């Protein structure tokens, strides 16, 4: 069992760090809002640190799961130019694993920074949401060196249903972008299909039953059709996060030349749902911009 640090005890990080402790690893946590770290230690044991640097000192593995690029820079490289970042505390040979969804550019930059410190890193964004984190059944898409992956896999197993090593530094983050691009298109289709079924006065449960075993089947249909039909959106993966993720994909597409007309359009649709007060609502709230008759609002 390993000496680990986990930085960022949000919706995802709190249960993920919990699975590490339950698997028998020695876990030191850091969270910006200290009360969450107190609650974590009370529930899972382990210890808490006052700064990311302190958490990383002496750890074999340092995990992060924070919000966006700026947040990750702050907890790794230090806040406001300070020396409190995790990288200042890393021992030579330690392995850094980031589970946040951030730009591939930042993942590559952190990887290069750590190489010069004699450490390795893996960008390892996750899919599966809060439920996946709590059940320890996340899908993890990884970028980094083979040897680092071999070391990290058995530890990440504590909260994973699937771990795939896609390529070198940044490949995990670009794979997560593919994931979000696919989700955006699927949700646009499910939203229109559901509104069309309502406009045709069909029994929505029977429609789902009829088509979810065929070629229209999707995770979104299986897990969101019923709540979309009930106008229930106050749960799940927030539109604010999805817009961050689509922004990362659109930025990357400007560099790699890929054409993302649907993702760009859905991103603007989400801006409309945000303007309707949907910032923290689940991504399935995309349907709210379609009137019940199937007309655009
Ligand atoms: P969250 O609940 O908002 O938690 C964010 C965490 O990051 C909190 O611990 C927060 O600390 C910390 N943090 C933010 N900015 C910070 C800063 N500048 N310095 C130090 N700590 C900072 O977010 P989440 O839902 O766990 O998501 C975390 C990451 O996973 C995001 O990149 C998200 O896109 C990705 N993700 C989320 C889901 C999901 O369903 N939620 C699914 C897949 C991937 P405080 O407690 O002090 O605010």
Boltz pocket constraint, residues with backbone or C-beta under 6 A from the ligand:
constraints:
  - pocket:
      binder: B
      contacts: [[A, 8], [A, 9], [A, 10], [A, 11], [A, 12], [A, 13], [A, 31], [A, 32], [A, 33], [A, 36], [A, 65], [A, 66], [A, 67], [A, 68], [A, 70], [A, 71], [A, 72], [A, 74], [A, 75], [A, 99], [A, 100], [A, 101], [A, 102], [A, 126], [A, 127], [A, 128], [A, 129], [A, 130], [A, 236], [A, 237], [A, 238], [A, 241]]
      max_distance: 6.0
